[in-house]
Amino acid sequence: MSVQAHLESLEKKHVALEEELHSALTSPSINDTHIADLKRRKLRLKDEIHRLKTSVH
């Protein structure tokens, strides 16, 4: 997998996590632990995307 394809894959996952997080925040039945986990995963993806973008340029 090329770096560009990997970046695109990570960005798609980031968007999907953003949507899942938004849904979780609007649902009263979701617990805080799940929301915190989503935020951590989203942040890890964001950091990985940033790392790859800076290494490419």
N, C-alpha and C positions, 0 to 999 in steps of 0.2 A: 504494500500500500504506500503510495507516495505521501509526502508530507502534506501536500495540499488536500488530498483525499482524507487524510487523517484529521486535518483541521476542520474540514466540512462535516465530518462525522461527529466530532466533538461539539461543534456549534449546534448541530441538530439535537444532540443530547441535552445541551444547555437550554435550548428553547423548550424542549419537552419537560425538563425539570422545572423551568419557570412556570409553565402552564400547570404542572402538577402542584407546585407550591401555591400558586394563586387559587387553585381549586381547594386545596387543603385549608388555606387561610379563611376561605368563605364557608367552610363546612364546620359546624359546631361539634361534630362527632370526632374530629381528628384531634389526637392528643399532641401536646407540646413537644414530646420526644420525637415524634414523626416529623413535625415541622422543622425542628432543629436538624434532624438527619438530612432532610431535603436541602436545607440551606447549606450545610457542610458539603454535600455532594456537588451542589451547584457552584460553590466557591472553589472546590478542587478542580472542577472542569474549567472554570474561568481562569484559574492560575495556569493550568496546563495549556490552554489556548494561548494565553499571553506568552508563556515560555516558548512555545513553538513558533509563534509569530516573530518574536525577537530573534530567535536562532536562525530563521529563514532570511531575515533582512540583514 
